[in-house]
Amino acid sequence: MKQMLLAISAVMVMTGMAYAQAETPVIDQRQANQEKRIDQGIASGQLNQREANRLEREQNRINRMEDRAKADGVVTDKERAKIGHAQNRSSRHIAREKHDAQGNRHR
């Protein structure tokens, strides 16, 4: 009985460790920040609807990348780097679209 409890405890600890590794607060916060930037661009008129839709689809692709990385319970350094690269690219796209001449033009 004591050995069974130890085995169960070990499994619970290992599961907890795997779950902890699958948490991605930095990625999640950055995604939230980028989605907020898109929303602000829409509200200010810096982004037209077509631009906003394209940027939101890009954010959705990154969210799916993160979900796939978390699926096995561990997000590896390589997966984190790939997601980070995608977020960097997306951030550049957001900045470029917000500062181009296409927003809602005042006529």
Secondary structure, 3 states (H helix, E strand, C coil): CHHHHHHHHHHHHHHHHHHHHHCCHHHHHHHHHHHHHHHHHHHHCCCCHHHHHHHHHHHHHHHHHHHHHHCCCCCCHHHHHHHHHHHHHHHHHHHHHHCCCCCCCCC
